[in-house]
Amino acid sequence: MTLGRNLSGVSRIKTNMEKQRKRKGTGRLVPTRATGVEYRVNYGLQSVPETKQHGRGMRPTRWAKCSVQSAYAHRIPQGEYFLHADEGGVFQVKLIGNAWRYLAAA
């Protein structure tokens, strides 16, 4: 019985750590092709776990889940975009169907 309590405590700690690894904020979304259009958005990016890398090569990348919502309820068409965060940083994101993904360095 004690073991069961310890496992639930560990999973609770992991859940709290996962929540802390999510970056939220506001920014502007610009299509990768120059169109002159930009959208003000609210976003949430989930951090990906870091993997150990040997040597000097490039870090592996993968598309990870994220959420992007228009700040003014505009419809954002499918495609690839650059997300310029107000807090600093630029992220490559894409919308396929109803799912947002961002290019994360693992």
Secondary structure as GFF3:
##gff-version 3
##sequence-region A 1 106
A	DSSP	alpha_helix	2	20	.	.	.	ID=ss1
A	DSSP	beta_strand	22	31	.	.	.	ID=ss2
A	DSSP	beta_strand	39	46	.	.	.	ID=ss3
A	DSSP	beta_strand	61	70	.	.	.	ID=ss4
A	DSSP	beta_strand	79	85	.	.	.	ID=ss5
A	DSSP	beta_strand	90	96	.	.	.	ID=ss6
A	DSSP	beta_strand	99	105	.	.	.	ID=ss7
###
